[in-house]
């Protein structure tokens, strides 16, 4: 083969490779299904509905938010675990993902093996709330009421194994009280039960609680933070009233099925970080006292694994799991 023919052949191969690279479809090329593990109005749903339009606008593909509430988030998680790992099905979850992984036997999925972490988004300010009709005005008074009526005071959550469940369990352990748990599908549902007085207290996200607080339907007794929340400056922090009552981990994360290509995980993670730093998004999240802490997939994976171990210890202490 002459040099001129060889050179022409090599050039044609190079052009073909370039053309193939240019015509290879980029992600995303079709709608993305964002499965939210809880009902509308909760923190995972609020975040999803803030982020999805910005993502759609940038990527020119719909990001469809789908709420699949129930069973402490395990219904949505099971759906995503079985989805094709191509980046077109994503799970929006709370720290309930780590909690159920820590305390629930015989899950339909393995939280450590069946998922690829995309990013943590941050964590919510949570608040201990009671109905004004309960007649207590402080954490001390709530503890006194529970001690006077052991086993007769009820707290609500967004489902067994949800973040709201464990936040209340940590309060129960720190306070040394005997109270009963009642599980609901999401935060809006159990907050309405507290407003109605059928459930005596709960530890919920400040975002879903704030409208009730402003309208006087719920009374905030403490925020679960090292210091007071700017939006509730007169409400004590948990560190002030019960130093042993602390928060765990990064409560909100987006997760994909195991085997999702790493470039896609990185792309979605970068897009989340971009959107969460947009001024209009930061301003909205500040009204909920949401703390933005976007991460890489590796950081997210390390955090979730650490959270699973941390929640297992809480589960053992609370008697929710056996050794």
C-alpha positions as CSV (number, residue, x, y, z in Angstrom):
1,X,0.0,0.0,0.0
2,X,1.4,3.4,-1.0
3,X,1.9,6.1,1.5
4,X,-0.8,8.3,-0.1
5,X,-3.3,5.5,0.0
6,X,-2.5,4.7,3.6
7,X,-2.8,8.3,4.6
8,X,-6.1,8.7,2.8
9,X,-7.4,5.5,4.5
10,X,-6.2,6.8,7.9
11,X,-7.9,10.1,7.4
12,X,-11.2,8.5,6.4
13,X,-11.2,6.4,9.6
14,X,-10.5,9.5,11.7
15,X,-13.3,11.4,10.0
16,X,-15.7,8.4,10.6
17,X,-14.8,8.3,14.3
18,X,-15.4,12.1,14.6
19,X,-18.7,11.8,12.8
20,X,-19.8,8.9,15.0
21,X,-18.8,10.9,18.2
22,X,-20.7,13.9,16.9
23,X,-23.9,11.9,16.1
24,X,-23.8,9.7,19.3
25,X,-26.9,10.8,21.4
26,X,-26.0,12.8,24.5
27,X,-27.8,12.4,27.8
28,X,-30.7,13.2,28.1
29,X,-32.5,12.4,24.9
30,X,-35.9,11.6,26.5
31,X,-38.0,12.6,29.6
32,X,-36.5,11.8,33.0
33,X,-38.7,10.2,35.6
34,X,-38.1,11.7,39.1
35,X,-39.7,9.4,41.7
36,X,-40.4,11.2,45.0
37,X,-40.6,8.8,48.0
38,X,-43.2,10.9,49.8
39,X,-46.5,12.7,49.2
40,X,-46.8,16.2,47.7
41,X,-45.9,19.0,50.1
42,X,-43.1,17.3,51.9
43,X,-39.4,18.4,51.6
44,X,-38.3,15.9,49.0
45,X,-41.3,16.9,46.9
46,X,-40.7,20.6,47.4
47,X,-37.1,20.3,46.3
48,X,-38.0,18.1,43.3
49,X,-40.6,20.7,42.1
50,X,-38.1,23.5,42.5
51,X,-35.3,21.7,40.7
52,X,-37.1,19.8,37.9
53,X,-38.2,22.9,35.9
54,X,-34.7,24.3,35.9
55,X,-33.2,21.0,34.8
56,X,-35.8,20.7,32.0
57,X,-35.1,24.2,30.9
58,X,-31.3,23.6,30.6
59,X,-31.5,20.1,29.2
60,X,-34.5,20.6,26.9
61,X,-36.1,17.4,28.2
62,X,-39.1,17.1,30.6
63,X,-38.2,16.0,34.2
64,X,-41.5,14.5,35.3
65,X,-42.1,14.4,39.1
66,X,-44.0,11.3,40.3
67,X,-45.0,10.9,43.9
68,X,-45.1,7.3,45.1
69,X,-45.7,7.7,48.8
70,X,-46.1,4.9,51.4
71,X,-44.3,2.4,53.6
72,X,-41.7,5.0,54.8
73,X,-40.5,5.6,51.2
74,X,-39.8,1.9,50.4
75,X,-42.5,1.8,47.7
76,X,-40.7,4.5,45.6
77,X,-37.3,3.0,46.4
78,X,-38.4,-0.5,45.2
79,X,-39.6,1.0,41.9
80,X,-36.3,2.7,41.3
81,X,-34.3,-0.3,42.3
82,X,-35.9,-2.3,39.5
83,X,-35.6,0.5,36.9
84,X,-33.2,0.4,33.9
85,X,-29.9,1.9,35.0
86,X,-29.8,4.5,32.2
87,X,-30.2,7.8,34.1
88,X,-33.9,8.2,33.1
89,X,-35.3,7.0,36.5
90,X,-34.1,8.9,39.6
91,X,-35.2,8.6,43.2
92,X,-35.7,11.7,45.4
93,X,-35.5,10.6,49.0
94,X,-34.9,11.8,52.5
95,X,-32.8,10.3,55.2
96,X,-35.5,7.7,55.4
97,X,-33.5,5.8,52.7
98,X,-30.7,5.2,55.2
99,X,-33.1,4.6,58.1
100,X,-35.0,1.8,56.4
101,X,-31.7,0.4,55.2
102,X,-30.6,0.3,58.8
103,X,-33.6,-1.1,60.6
104,X,-35.8,-2.9,58.1
105,X,-35.2,-6.6,57.5
106,X,-36.1,-8.4,54.3
107,X,-36.4,-5.3,52.1
108,X,-37.1,-5.8,48.4
109,X,-33.8,-4.2,47.7
110,X,-30.3,-3.8,49.2
111,X,-29.6,-0.1,50.0
112,X,-25.9,-0.7,49.7
113,X,-25.8,-2.7,46.5
114,X,-28.8,-1.8,44.4
115,X,-28.2,1.9,44.0
116,X,-25.7,4.5,42.7
117,X,-25.7,7.7,44.7
118,X,-26.0,10.9,42.6
119,X,-25.7,13.7,45.2
120,X,-26.8,14.9,48.6
121,X,-28.8,18.2,48.3
122,X,-28.7,19.3,51.9
123,X,-30.8,19.1,55.0
124,X,-33.9,20.7,56.3
125,X,-34.4,22.5,59.5
126,X,-36.8,20.3,61.5
127,X,-39.1,21.5,64.2
128,X,-40.9,19.9,67.1
129,X,-44.6,21.0,66.9
130,X,-47.7,20.5,69.0
131,X,-51.3,21.8,68.6
132,X,-52.1,24.8,70.7
133,X,-55.0,22.9,72.2
134,X,-52.6,20.5,73.9
135,X,-51.8,23.3,76.4
136,X,-48.0,22.9,76.5
137,X,-45.8,25.8,75.6
138,X,-42.3,24.3,76.0
139,X,-40.3,21.1,75.5
140,X,-40.1,20.8,79.3
141,X,-43.9,20.9,79.6
142,X,-44.3,18.3,76.8
143,X,-42.0,16.0,78.6
144,X,-43.9,16.5,81.8
145,X,-47.2,15.7,80.0
146,X,-45.7,12.5,78.5
147,X,-44.3,11.4,81.9
148,X,-47.7,12.0,83.5
149,X,-49.5,9.9,80.9
150,X,-46.9,7.2,79.8
151,X,-47.9,5.5,76.6
152,X,-51.0,7.8,76.1
153,X,-49.3,10.6,74.1
154,X,-48.9,10.0,70.4
155,X,-46.5,11.4,67.8
156,X,-46.9,11.3,64.0
157,X,-44.4,10.7,61.2
158,X,-44.3,10.3,57.4
159,X,-44.1,6.5,57.8
160,X,-42.2,3.9,59.8
161,X,-38.5,4.4,59.1
162,X,-38.9,7.9,57.7
163,X,-36.7,10.7,58.7
164,X,-39.6,12.3,60.7
165,X,-40.0,9.0,62.5
166,X,-36.4,8.9,63.6
167,X,-36.2,12.6,64.5
168,X,-39.0,12.0,66.9
169,X,-37.4,8.8,68.2
170,X,-34.2,10.7,68.9
171,X,-36.3,13.2,70.9
172,X,-38.0,10.4,72.8
173,X,-34.7,8.9,73.7
174,X,-33.1,12.2,74.7
175,X,-36.2,13.1,76.8
176,X,-36.6,9.6,78.3
177,X,-40.3,9.4,77.7
178,X,-42.8,6.7,76.7
179,X,-44.9,7.7,73.7
180,X,-46.7,6.0,70.9
181,X,-45.8,6.3,67.2
182,X,-48.5,6.7,64.5
183,X,-47.3,6.4,60.8
184,X,-48.8,8.3,57.9
185,X,-48.0,8.6,54.2
186,X,-46.3,12.0,54.4
187,X,-45.6,15.1,56.4
188,X,-48.8,17.0,55.3
189,X,-51.0,14.1,56.5
190,X,-49.5,13.8,60.0
191,X,-49.3,17.6,60.4
192,X,-53.0,17.8,59.8
193,X,-53.6,15.2,62.4
194,X,-51.6,17.3,64.9
195,X,-53.5,20.4,63.9
196,X,-56.7,18.4,64.6
197,X,-55.4,17.3,68.0
198,X,-55.7,13.6,67.2
199,X,-51.9,13.3,67.4
200,X,-50.1,15.3,70.1
201,X,-46.7,16.1,68.5
202,X,-44.3,15.5,65.7
203,X,-40.9,16.5,64.4
204,X,-41.4,17.8,60.8
205,X,-39.6,19.9,58.2
206,X,-39.9,23.6,58.8
207,X,-41.1,24.1,55.2
208,X,-44.2,22.0,55.4
209,X,-44.9,23.2,59.0
210,X,-44.4,27.0,58.5
211,X,-47.8,27.9,57.1
212,X,-49.5,26.1,60.0
213,X,-47.1,27.9,62.4
214,X,-47.8,31.3,60.9
215,X,-51.5,30.8,61.1
216,X,-51.4,29.6,64.7
217,X,-52.5,26.1,64.0
218,X,-49.2,24.6,65.2
219,X,-47.0,25.7,68.1
220,X,-43.2,25.2,67.6
221,X,-41.4,24.1,70.7
222,X,-37.8,23.6,69.3
223,X,-35.8,23.5,66.1
224,X,-33.4,20.5,65.7
225,X,-30.3,22.6,65.1
226,X,-27.1,23.6,67.0
227,X,-28.4,27.2,67.1
228,X,-31.7,28.9,66.5
229,X,-33.3,29.2,63.0
230,X,-33.4,32.8,61.6
231,X,-37.1,32.4,60.6
232,X,-38.0,31.3,64.2
233,X,-35.7,33.4,66.4
234,X,-37.8,33.0,69.5
235,X,-37.9,29.2,69.3
236,X,-35.0,27.5,71.1
237,X,-32.7,25.1,69.4
238,X,-32.6,21.5,70.5
239,X,-29.1,22.0,71.8
240,X,-30.5,24.5,74.3
241,X,-33.2,22.2,75.7
242,X,-31.8,18.7,75.3
243,X,-28.1,18.6,74.3
244,X,-28.4,14.9,73.5
245,X,-31.0,15.6,70.8
246,X,-29.1,16.1,67.6
247,X,-29.6,15.7,63.9
248,X,-27.9,13.1,61.6
249,X,-26.5,13.2,58.1
250,X,-27.6,14.9,54.9
251,X,-31.4,14.4,54.9
252,X,-32.1,14.9,51.1
253,X,-30.5,12.9,48.3
254,X,-31.0,11.9,44.7
255,X,-30.2,8.3,43.9
256,X,-30.1,6.1,40.8
257,X,-30.3,2.4,40.2
258,X,-27.0,0.5,40.5
259,X,-25.1,0.3,37.2
260,X,-26.1,3.8,36.0
261,X,-23.1,5.0,33.9
262,X,-20.7,7.1,35.9
263,X,-20.7,10.0,33.4
264,X,-24.4,10.3,33.8
265,X,-24.2,10.3,37.6
266,X,-21.5,13.1,37.4
267,X,-23.6,15.1,34.9
268,X,-26.7,15.0,37.1
269,X,-24.7,15.8,40.2
270,X,-23.1,18.9,38.5
271,X,-26.5,20.0,37.3
272,X,-27.9,19.8,40.8
273,X,-25.0,21.8,42.2
274,X,-25.6,24.4,39.5
275,X,-29.3,24.7,40.2
276,X,-29.0,24.8,44.0
277,X,-26.6,27.8,43.7
278,X,-29.0,29.9,41.5
279,X,-30.0,33.0,43.4
280,X,-33.8,32.4,43.0
281,X,-33.5,28.8,44.2
282,X,-31.3,29.8,47.2
283,X,-33.8,32.5,48.1
284,X,-36.7,30.1,48.0
285,X,-34.8,27.5,50.1
286,X,-33.8,30.1,52.7
287,X,-37.5,30.7,53.4
288,X,-37.6,27.1,54.5
289,X,-34.3,27.3,56.4
290,X,-33.0,24.5,54.1
291,X,-29.2,24.1,54.3
292,X,-27.8,23.5,50.9
293,X,-24.8,21.1,50.8
294,X,-24.5,19.6,47.3
295,X,-22.0,16.8,46.9
296,X,-20.3,14.5,44.4
297,X,-21.5,10.9,43.9
298,X,-18.6,9.7,46.0
299,X,-19.3,12.0,48.8
300,X,-23.0,11.1,48.7
301,X,-22.2,7.4,48.8
302,X,-19.9,7.8,51.8
303,X,-22.5,9.9,53.6
304,X,-25.3,7.4,53.0
305,X,-23.2,4.5,54.2
306,X,-22.3,6.5,57.4
307,X,-25.9,7.4,57.9
308,X,-27.0,3.7,57.7
309,X,-24.6,2.8,60.5
310,X,-25.6,5.8,62.6
311,X,-29.3,5.1,62.3
312,X,-28.7,1.4,63.1
313,X,-27.3,2.5,66.5
314,X,-30.4,4.7,67.1
315,X,-32.6,1.8,66.0
316,X,-31.0,-0.5,68.5
317,X,-31.2,2.1,71.3
318,X,-34.9,2.8,70.5
319,X,-35.7,-0.9,70.5
320,X,-36.8,-0.8,66.8
321,X,-34.4,-3.6,65.8
322,X,-32.7,-6.4,67.6
323,X,-29.0,-7.1,67.8
